[in-house]
């Protein structure tokens, strides 16, 4: 006798967390999915160069595979890689870090998540200096906290982005557990001055607020410095400061998903537990590629990447010199042009039309700010760490599209 399956009853309450159901769409993804990988499109939407990871890095990872480096290792990263990261910070930022402050949990985004997991609970909030990469406020929401924003100010006369610290402090409240900073900033290229880092650190110490500092673009600066001002240079080993870094940008390793976190010394053991629980650590053979990237040969490649970015920046400057409706505040670091387009009020719609009609991809400014920030909707972001000819062609297409707005 056939038994009938019981009828599924609609639950009185869904077990799916509201934070997940309410996740905002990523505007960059909304644009890129229209033509990702199509050969006739010029992709300037993502934060990556068109350079392939250099051969010496790929060879190191391939050798690790051939040598059978495919077993479990320490969840915080293999010791030679962590030692290489320590040496990198020594020669670029001039800091001598205890090895136990360094963890390699996987991608730099995983490092952000680990930092958030350390400090936020449901009902807490994170204050984010914006415009900022949208994955940051999505990760905050996934961790159960809410996000609050403090927008950088445009000083068009002085041609620089500025942060009003008093405005930032006023955004913080009794439930603020962390302040997130991206410096050099994605997407504006703003760099936080040392004096502001010191003042912010003192404020956070007094209020029991953590600092999460994204310094992935720290060595991609245009003033000749080895490194942008870093919180590692002003914070003590036990300060509640988390510095995120990674291999994606300076070494053209976006697809490797390999980054690291410098965290308070007392969290060394807990970081091993977090890394194990989240993804059991970074891919083993990729870590050997990371060691190669941090070698003298890797330093030489970083210099080549910086020169490529500097050249791309000049290409954009020449383009802007021919435009009446497009302006920017020149970036101090990173490799983005955050372009203000006069008369544009819907950056997402413009970016989507640009893909369809001009076959060039850019990121909408609205992706980097909350919906209430209408000022950012007049911007688009493009990555200029590209071949000069490709970039020039993309900008030519962009200029024609703007002319028809």
LUMDO-162072 format. One record per residue (C-alpha): residue number from 0; residue in one letter; x, y, z. Coordinates in nm, 3 decimals. Each point is the difference from the previous one (the first is absolute). Example, Ala and Ser with C-alpha at 12.3 -4.5 7.8 and 13.67 -1.06 7.14 Angstrom:
<nodes>
<node 0; A; <1.230; -0.450; 0.780>>
<node 1; S; <0.137; 0.344; -0.066>>
</nodes>
This chain:
<nodes>
<node 0; X; <0.000; 0.000; 0.000>>
<node 1; X; <0.142; 0.333; -0.105>>
<node 2; X; <0.057; 0.243; 0.279>>
<node 3; X; <-0.079; 0.361; -0.072>>
<node 4; X; <0.266; 0.254; 0.077>>
<node 5; X; <-0.110; 0.245; 0.268>>
<node 6; X; <-0.102; 0.336; -0.131>>
<node 7; X; <0.262; 0.266; 0.062>>
<node 8; X; <-0.138; 0.271; 0.220>>
<node 9; X; <0.110; 0.358; -0.046>>
<node 10; X; <0.213; 0.090; 0.302>>
<node 11; X; <-0.124; 0.270; 0.230>>
<node 12; X; <0.346; 0.154; -0.015>>
<node 13; X; <0.276; -0.051; -0.254>>
<node 14; X; <0.334; -0.120; 0.145>>
<node 15; X; <0.188; 0.211; -0.255>>
<node 16; X; <0.165; 0.296; 0.170>>
<node 17; X; <-0.141; 0.341; -0.085>>
<node 18; X; <0.355; 0.132; -0.049>>
<node 19; X; <0.041; -0.243; -0.291>>
<node 20; X; <-0.339; 0.067; -0.156>>
<node 21; X; <0.065; 0.374; 0.016>>
<node 22; X; <0.348; -0.010; -0.153>>
<node 23; X; <0.028; 0.284; -0.252>>
<node 24; X; <0.097; -0.083; -0.356>>
<node 25; X; <0.357; 0.083; -0.099>>
<node 26; X; <-0.022; 0.262; -0.274>>
<node 27; X; <0.332; -0.107; -0.154>>
<node 28; X; <-0.129; -0.355; -0.038>>
<node 29; X; <-0.328; 0.128; -0.147>>
<node 30; X; <0.197; 0.169; -0.277>>
<node 31; X; <0.265; -0.265; -0.062>>
<node 32; X; <-0.245; -0.289; -0.035>>
<node 33; X; <-0.134; 0.164; -0.317>>
<node 34; X; <0.315; -0.082; -0.200>>
<node 35; X; <0.264; -0.161; 0.221>>
<node 36; X; <0.258; -0.179; -0.214>>
<node 37; X; <-0.132; 0.123; -0.334>>
<node 38; X; <0.301; 0.066; -0.227>>
<node 39; X; <-0.116; 0.327; -0.157>>
<node 40; X; <-0.055; 0.173; 0.336>>
<node 41; X; <0.270; 0.208; 0.171>>
<node 42; X; <-0.029; -0.088; 0.371>>
<node 43; X; <0.099; 0.286; 0.228>>
<node 44; X; <-0.256; -0.085; 0.269>>
<node 45; X; <0.199; -0.226; 0.233>>
<node 46; X; <0.294; 0.084; 0.220>>
<node 47; X; <0.256; -0.191; -0.200>>
<node 48; X; <0.266; 0.057; -0.262>>
<node 49; X; <-0.005; -0.174; -0.336>>
<node 50; X; <0.340; -0.150; 0.084>>
<node 51; X; <0.029; -0.372; 0.060>>
<node 52; X; <0.169; -0.104; 0.325>>
<node 53; X; <0.374; -0.002; -0.079>>
<node 54; X; <0.159; -0.332; -0.092>>
<node 55; X; <0.233; -0.024; 0.300>>
<node 56; X; <-0.301; 0.006; 0.236>>
<node 57; X; <-0.195; -0.252; -0.207>>
<node 58; X; <0.306; -0.224; -0.024>>
<node 59; X; <0.040; -0.001; 0.379>>
<node 60; X; <-0.360; -0.113; 0.046>>
<node 61; X; <0.035; -0.264; -0.273>>
<node 62; X; <0.319; -0.132; 0.161>>
<node 63; X; <-0.183; -0.026; 0.332>>
<node 64; X; <-0.266; -0.208; -0.175>>
<node 65; X; <0.261; -0.219; -0.167>>
<node 66; X; <0.171; -0.043; 0.338>>
<node 67; X; <-0.327; -0.128; 0.145>>
<node 68; X; <-0.080; 0.305; 0.215>>
<node 69; X; <-0.367; -0.100; 0.013>>
<node 70; X; <-0.048; -0.094; 0.367>>
<node 71; X; <-0.132; 0.188; 0.299>>
<node 72; X; <0.232; 0.261; 0.146>>
<node 73; X; <-0.030; 0.250; 0.284>>
<node 74; X; <-0.331; 0.182; -0.035>>
<node 75; X; <0.172; 0.335; 0.063>>
<node 76; X; <0.230; -0.051; -0.299>>
<node 77; X; <0.332; -0.175; -0.052>>
<node 78; X; <0.286; 0.148; 0.200>>
<node 79; X; <0.217; 0.098; -0.300>>
<node 80; X; <-0.285; 0.209; -0.143>>
<node 81; X; <-0.072; 0.172; 0.331>>
<node 82; X; <0.372; 0.071; 0.039>>
<node 83; X; <0.006; 0.149; -0.352>>
<node 84; X; <-0.300; 0.218; 0.085>>
<node 85; X; <0.177; 0.119; 0.313>>
<node 86; X; <0.308; 0.092; -0.206>>
<node 87; X; <-0.220; 0.178; -0.259>>
<node 88; X; <-0.148; 0.227; 0.267>>
<node 89; X; <0.349; 0.065; 0.131>>
<node 90; X; <0.143; 0.123; -0.329>>
<node 91; X; <-0.309; 0.190; -0.122>>
<node 92; X; <-0.159; 0.144; 0.315>>
<node 93; X; <0.303; -0.017; 0.228>>
<node 94; X; <-0.171; -0.206; 0.272>>
<node 95; X; <0.123; -0.308; 0.185>>
<node 96; X; <-0.306; -0.214; 0.065>>
<node 97; X; <-0.016; -0.301; 0.231>>
<node 98; X; <-0.065; -0.302; -0.220>>
<node 99; X; <-0.301; -0.091; 0.213>>
<node 100; X; <-0.181; 0.312; -0.121>>
<node 101; X; <-0.011; -0.134; -0.356>>
<node 102; X; <-0.265; -0.244; -0.126>>
<node 103; X; <-0.066; -0.113; -0.358>>
<node 104; X; <-0.362; -0.122; 0.011>>
<node 105; X; <-0.066; 0.001; -0.376>>
<node 106; X; <-0.100; 0.296; -0.213>>
<node 107; X; <0.030; 0.356; 0.131>>
<node 108; X; <-0.379; 0.002; 0.016>>
<node 109; X; <0.021; -0.295; 0.238>>
<node 110; X; <0.234; 0.211; 0.211>>
<node 111; X; <-0.268; 0.271; 0.014>>
<node 112; X; <-0.260; -0.257; 0.106>>
<node 113; X; <0.230; -0.137; 0.272>>
<node 114; X; <0.052; 0.351; 0.137>>
<node 115; X; <-0.375; 0.065; 0.002>>
<node 116; X; <-0.068; -0.333; 0.169>>
<node 117; X; <0.235; 0.105; 0.280>>
<node 118; X; <-0.183; 0.321; 0.085>>
<node 119; X; <-0.368; 0.010; -0.106>>
<node 120; X; <-0.318; -0.164; 0.119>>
<node 121; X; <-0.363; 0.041; -0.103>>
<node 122; X; <-0.109; 0.353; 0.084>>
<node 123; X; <0.346; 0.150; -0.030>>
<node 124; X; <0.108; 0.235; -0.277>>
<node 125; X; <0.311; 0.071; -0.203>>
<node 126; X; <0.077; 0.352; -0.119>>
<node 127; X; <0.141; 0.004; -0.350>>
<node 128; X; <0.182; 0.286; -0.170>>
<node 129; X; <-0.158; 0.024; -0.344>>
<node 130; X; <0.002; -0.023; -0.295>>
<node 131; X; <0.120; -0.356; 0.058>>
<node 132; X; <0.009; -0.341; -0.164>>
<node 133; X; <-0.352; -0.150; 0.042>>
<node 134; X; <0.117; -0.341; 0.123>>
<node 135; X; <0.090; 0.168; 0.328>>
<node 136; X; <-0.351; 0.105; 0.096>>
<node 137; X; <-0.140; -0.328; -0.130>>
<node 138; X; <0.242; -0.196; 0.222>>
<node 139; X; <-0.101; 0.214; 0.298>>
<node 140; X; <-0.365; -0.082; -0.057>>
<node 141; X; <0.078; -0.371; -0.042>>
<node 142; X; <0.172; 0.008; 0.341>>
<node 143; X; <-0.322; 0.137; 0.150>>
<node 144; X; <0.097; 0.362; 0.051>>
<node 145; X; <-0.129; 0.314; -0.166>>
<node 146; X; <0.208; 0.249; -0.194>>
<node 147; X; <0.027; 0.375; 0.046>>
<node 148; X; <0.181; 0.228; -0.241>>
<node 149; X; <0.217; 0.310; 0.019>>
<node 150; X; <0.065; 0.140; -0.346>>
<node 151; X; <0.325; 0.154; -0.111>>
<node 152; X; <-0.034; 0.364; -0.111>>
<node 153; X; <0.098; 0.122; -0.345>>
<node 154; X; <0.217; 0.310; 0.001>>
<node 155; X; <-0.009; 0.081; -0.371>>
<node 156; X; <0.195; 0.322; 0.041>>
<node 157; X; <0.291; -0.174; 0.171>>
<node 158; X; <-0.055; -0.313; -0.212>>
<node 159; X; <-0.002; -0.241; 0.292>>
<node 160; X; <-0.229; -0.223; 0.201>>
<node 161; X; <-0.012; 0.077; 0.371>>
<node 162; X; <-0.132; -0.166; 0.314>>
<node 163; X; <-0.169; 0.206; 0.270>>
<node 164; X; <0.098; -0.184; 0.318>>
<node 165; X; <-0.259; 0.179; 0.212>>
<node 166; X; <-0.270; -0.114; -0.240>>
<node 167; X; <0.136; -0.356; 0.020>>
<node 168; X; <0.003; 0.006; 0.380>>
<node 169; X; <-0.358; 0.131; 0.006>>
<node 170; X; <-0.123; -0.296; -0.205>>
<node 171; X; <0.124; -0.244; 0.266>>
<node 172; X; <-0.237; -0.099; 0.279>>
<node 173; X; <-0.017; -0.239; 0.291>>
<node 174; X; <-0.045; -0.301; -0.231>>
<node 175; X; <0.293; 0.082; -0.229>>
<node 176; X; <0.252; -0.280; 0.020>>
<node 177; X; <0.230; 0.081; -0.291>>
<node 178; X; <0.097; 0.268; -0.249>>
<node 179; X; <0.097; -0.118; -0.346>>
<node 180; X; <0.256; 0.197; -0.203>>
<node 181; X; <0.127; -0.064; -0.350>>
<node 182; X; <0.328; 0.188; -0.059>>
<node 183; X; <0.106; 0.034; -0.274>>
<node 184; X; <-0.369; 0.008; -0.059>>
<node 185; X; <-0.202; -0.202; -0.245>>
<node 186; X; <-0.149; 0.177; -0.198>>
<node 187; X; <0.128; 0.358; 0.055>>
<node 188; X; <0.375; -0.053; 0.049>>
<node 189; X; <-0.010; 0.210; 0.321>>
<node 190; X; <0.274; -0.072; 0.253>>
<node 191; X; <-0.057; 0.055; 0.372>>
<node 192; X; <0.271; 0.232; 0.140>>
<node 193; X; <0.214; -0.119; 0.291>>
<node 194; X; <-0.134; 0.270; 0.234>>
<node 195; X; <-0.356; -0.118; -0.057>>
<node 196; X; <0.101; -0.361; 0.061>>
<node 197; X; <0.146; 0.098; 0.337>>
<node 198; X; <-0.309; 0.201; 0.094>>
<node 199; X; <-0.234; -0.279; -0.107>>
<node 200; X; <0.199; -0.259; 0.194>>
<node 201; X; <-0.022; 0.211; 0.316>>
<node 202; X; <-0.376; 0.043; -0.047>>
<node 203; X; <-0.052; -0.373; -0.049>>
<node 204; X; <0.214; -0.086; 0.303>>
<node 205; X; <-0.213; 0.230; 0.215>>
<node 206; X; <-0.329; -0.142; -0.129>>
<node 207; X; <0.085; -0.370; -0.025>>
<node 208; X; <-0.040; -0.004; -0.380>>
<node 209; X; <0.206; -0.217; -0.233>>
<node 210; X; <0.166; 0.125; -0.318>>
<node 211; X; <-0.014; -0.213; -0.315>>
<node 212; X; <0.238; 0.149; -0.255>>
<node 213; X; <0.007; -0.123; -0.359>>
<node 214; X; <0.357; 0.067; -0.120>>
<node 215; X; <0.000; -0.225; -0.306>>
<node 216; X; <0.113; 0.293; -0.218>>
<node 217; X; <0.261; 0.117; 0.253>>
<node 218; X; <0.297; -0.019; -0.239>>
<node 219; X; <-0.190; 0.137; -0.302>>
<node 220; X; <0.054; 0.369; 0.072>>
<node 221; X; <0.101; 0.283; -0.231>>
<node 222; X; <0.210; 0.221; 0.229>>
<node 223; X; <0.315; -0.212; -0.008>>
<node 224; X; <-0.051; -0.149; 0.346>>
<node 225; X; <0.061; -0.369; 0.061>>
<node 226; X; <-0.332; -0.032; 0.179>>
<node 227; X; <-0.298; 0.217; 0.084>>
<node 228; X; <-0.035; 0.093; 0.369>>
<node 229; X; <-0.095; -0.322; 0.178>>
<node 230; X; <-0.172; -0.066; 0.330>>
<node 231; X; <0.276; -0.255; 0.059>>
<node 232; X; <0.235; 0.296; 0.045>>
<node 233; X; <-0.203; 0.159; 0.281>>
<node 234; X; <-0.182; -0.286; 0.177>>
<node 235; X; <0.137; -0.213; 0.283>>
<node 236; X; <0.001; -0.379; -0.018>>
<node 237; X; <-0.308; -0.029; 0.222>>
<node 238; X; <-0.205; 0.284; -0.147>>
<node 239; X; <-0.332; -0.111; -0.147>>
<node 240; X; <0.127; 0.065; -0.351>>
<node 241; X; <-0.044; -0.239; -0.292>>
<node 242; X; <0.198; 0.073; -0.317>>
<node 243; X; <-0.111; -0.183; -0.316>>
<node 244; X; <0.237; -0.061; -0.289>>
<node 245; X; <0.028; -0.232; -0.296>>
<node 246; X; <0.173; -0.108; -0.317>>
<node 247; X; <-0.275; 0.082; -0.253>>
<node 248; X; <0.089; 0.354; -0.100>>
<node 249; X; <0.379; 0.064; 0.012>>
<node 250; X; <0.091; -0.344; -0.137>>
<node 251; X; <-0.289; -0.053; -0.248>>
<node 252; X; <-0.134; -0.296; 0.197>>
<node 253; X; <-0.374; 0.075; 0.020>>
<node 254; X; <-0.104; -0.357; -0.080>>
<node 255; X; <0.226; -0.155; 0.265>>
<node 256; X; <-0.215; 0.112; 0.295>>
<node 257; X; <0.297; 0.043; 0.229>>
<node 258; X; <0.026; 0.268; 0.265>>
<node 259; X; <0.096; 0.053; 0.362>>
<node 260; X; <-0.102; 0.168; 0.321>>
<node 261; X; <0.214; 0.177; 0.259>>
<node 262; X; <-0.195; -0.015; 0.326>>
<node 263; X; <0.045; 0.061; 0.375>>
<node 264; X; <0.269; -0.226; 0.141>>
<node 265; X; <-0.231; -0.152; 0.262>>
<node 266; X; <-0.223; -0.144; -0.274>>
<node 267; X; <0.266; -0.228; -0.149>>
<node 268; X; <-0.158; -0.324; 0.121>>
<node 269; X; <-0.354; 0.115; -0.073>>
<node 270; X; <0.096; 0.091; -0.357>>
<node 271; X; <0.111; -0.356; -0.057>>
<node 272; X; <-0.340; -0.120; 0.120>>
<node 273; X; <-0.182; 0.253; -0.221>>
<node 274; X; <0.206; -0.088; -0.307>>
<node 275; X; <-0.068; -0.370; 0.061>>
<node 276; X; <-0.373; 0.054; 0.048>>
<node 277; X; <-0.046; 0.228; -0.302>>
<node 278; X; <0.189; -0.187; -0.272>>
<node 279; X; <0.281; -0.202; 0.161>>
<node 280; X; <0.252; 0.259; -0.116>>
<node 281; X; <0.133; 0.119; -0.333>>
<node 282; X; <0.065; -0.231; -0.297>>
<node 283; X; <0.334; -0.165; 0.071>>
<node 284; X; <0.175; 0.018; -0.338>>
<node 285; X; <-0.121; 0.359; -0.049>>
<node 286; X; <0.194; 0.094; 0.313>>
<node 287; X; <0.325; -0.097; -0.172>>
<node 288; X; <-0.093; 0.240; -0.278>>
<node 289; X; <-0.041; 0.263; 0.270>>
<node 290; X; <0.352; -0.067; 0.128>>
<node 291; X; <0.134; 0.057; -0.352>>
<node 292; X; <-0.200; 0.324; -0.028>>
<node 293; X; <0.168; 0.131; 0.313>>
<node 294; X; <0.350; -0.069; -0.135>>
<node 295; X; <0.232; 0.264; -0.154>>
<node 296; X; <-0.135; -0.104; -0.341>>
<node 297; X; <-0.347; 0.075; 0.132>>
<node 298; X; <0.114; 0.343; 0.120>>
<node 299; X; <0.118; 0.072; -0.355>>
<node 300; X; <-0.338; -0.103; -0.137>>
<node 301; X; <-0.176; 0.226; 0.250>>
<node 302; X; <0.205; 0.288; -0.137>>
<node 303; X; <-0.110; -0.092; -0.353>>
<node 304; X; <-0.362; -0.010; 0.112>>
<node 305; X; <0.032; 0.344; 0.160>>
<node 306; X; <0.152; 0.138; -0.321>>
<node 307; X; <-0.289; -0.152; -0.197>>
<node 308; X; <-0.249; 0.165; 0.235>>
<node 309; X; <0.180; 0.333; -0.020>>
<node 310; X; <-0.010; -0.016; -0.379>>
<node 311; X; <-0.369; -0.094; 0.006>>
<node 312; X; <-0.066; 0.297; 0.228>>
<node 313; X; <0.160; 0.230; -0.258>>
<node 314; X; <-0.214; -0.154; -0.277>>
<node 315; X; <-0.312; 0.086; 0.201>>
<node 316; X; <0.130; 0.352; 0.066>>
<node 317; X; <0.045; 0.057; -0.374>>
<node 318; X; <-0.353; -0.125; -0.061>>
<node 319; X; <-0.142; 0.233; 0.264>>
<node 320; X; <0.185; 0.292; -0.155>>
<node 321; X; <-0.218; -0.046; -0.309>>
<node 322; X; <-0.328; -0.025; 0.192>>
<node 323; X; <-0.234; 0.276; 0.115>>
<node 324; X; <-0.238; -0.209; 0.210>>
<node 325; X; <0.235; -0.248; 0.167>>
<node 326; X; <0.228; 0.084; 0.292>>
<node 327; X; <0.195; -0.177; 0.271>>
<node 328; X; <0.202; 0.062; 0.308>>
<node 329; X; <0.334; -0.163; -0.090>>
<node 330; X; <0.056; -0.314; 0.207>>
<node 331; X; <0.289; -0.006; 0.245>>
<node 332; X; <0.020; -0.378; -0.014>>
<node 333; X; <-0.167; -0.323; -0.121>>
<node 334; X; <-0.084; -0.026; -0.371>>
<node 335; X; <-0.346; 0.145; -0.051>>
<node 336; X; <-0.150; 0.297; -0.170>>
<node 337; X; <-0.309; 0.114; 0.190>>
<node 338; X; <-0.151; 0.224; -0.263>>
<node 339; X; <-0.271; 0.258; 0.060>>
<node 340; X; <-0.232; 0.033; -0.300>>
<node 341; X; <-0.204; 0.320; -0.009>>
<node 342; X; <-0.368; -0.062; -0.061>>
<node 343; X; <0.011; -0.371; 0.085>>
<node 344; X; <-0.247; -0.099; 0.273>>
<node 345; X; <-0.021; -0.377; -0.048>>
<node 346; X; <0.347; -0.149; -0.010>>
<node 347; X; <-0.126; -0.360; -0.002>>
<node 348; X; <-0.226; 0.061; -0.298>>
<node 349; X; <0.278; 0.185; -0.181>>
<node 350; X; <0.251; -0.279; 0.065>>
<node 351; X; <-0.246; -0.262; -0.122>>
<node 352; X; <-0.074; 0.199; -0.318>>
<node 353; X; <0.374; 0.048; -0.051>>
<node 354; X; <0.045; -0.377; -0.012>>
<node 355; X; <-0.284; -0.047; -0.245>>
<node 356; X; <0.075; 0.285; -0.238>>
<node 357; X; <0.369; 0.093; 0.035>>
<node 358; X; <0.139; -0.341; 0.104>>
<node 359; X; <0.203; 0.135; 0.289>>
<node 360; X; <-0.048; -0.094; 0.364>>
<node 361; X; <0.026; 0.239; 0.295>>
<node 362; X; <-0.123; -0.019; 0.359>>
<node 363; X; <-0.290; 0.227; 0.105>>
<node 364; X; <0.074; 0.250; 0.275>>
<node 365; X; <-0.319; -0.102; 0.178>>
<node 366; X; <0.159; -0.338; 0.077>>
<node 367; X; <0.244; 0.162; 0.243>>
<node 368; X; <-0.248; 0.182; 0.223>>
<node 369; X; <-0.342; -0.037; 0.165>>
<node 370; X; <-0.312; 0.080; -0.198>>
<node 371; X; <-0.038; 0.326; 0.192>>
<node 372; X; <0.332; 0.124; -0.140>>
<node 373; X; <-0.120; 0.154; -0.324>>
<node 374; X; <0.331; 0.181; -0.047>>
<node 375; X; <0.179; -0.326; -0.084>>
<node 376; X; <-0.258; -0.074; -0.269>>
<node 377; X; <0.166; 0.266; -0.216>>
<node 378; X; <0.323; -0.205; -0.010>>
<node 379; X; <0.133; -0.302; -0.184>>
<node 380; X; <0.314; -0.197; 0.086>>
<node 381; X; <0.245; -0.147; -0.245>>
<node 382; X; <0.323; -0.191; 0.054>>
<node 383; X; <0.295; 0.154; -0.186>>
<node 384; X; <0.257; -0.274; 0.073>>
<node 385; X; <-0.036; -0.103; -0.363>>
<node 386; X; <0.182; -0.008; -0.329>>
<node 387; X; <0.013; 0.361; -0.119>>
<node 388; X; <-0.151; -0.069; -0.343>>
<node 389; X; <-0.286; -0.202; 0.149>>
<node 390; X; <-0.065; 0.273; 0.255>>
<node 391; X; <0.004; 0.272; -0.266>>
<node 392; X; <-0.254; -0.192; -0.209>>
<node 393; X; <-0.224; -0.051; 0.300>>
<node 394; X; <0.017; 0.368; 0.091>>
<node 395; X; <-0.078; 0.102; -0.355>>
<node 396; X; <-0.315; -0.212; 0.010>>
<node 397; X; <-0.086; 0.143; 0.341>>
<node 398; X; <0.042; 0.357; -0.126>>
<node 399; X; <-0.240; -0.057; -0.287>>
<node 400; X; <-0.259; -0.152; 0.233>>
<node 401; X; <0.026; 0.294; 0.240>>
<node 402; X; <-0.040; 0.245; -0.286>>
<node 403; X; <-0.335; -0.159; -0.083>>
<node 404; X; <-0.135; 0.020; 0.358>>
</nodes>
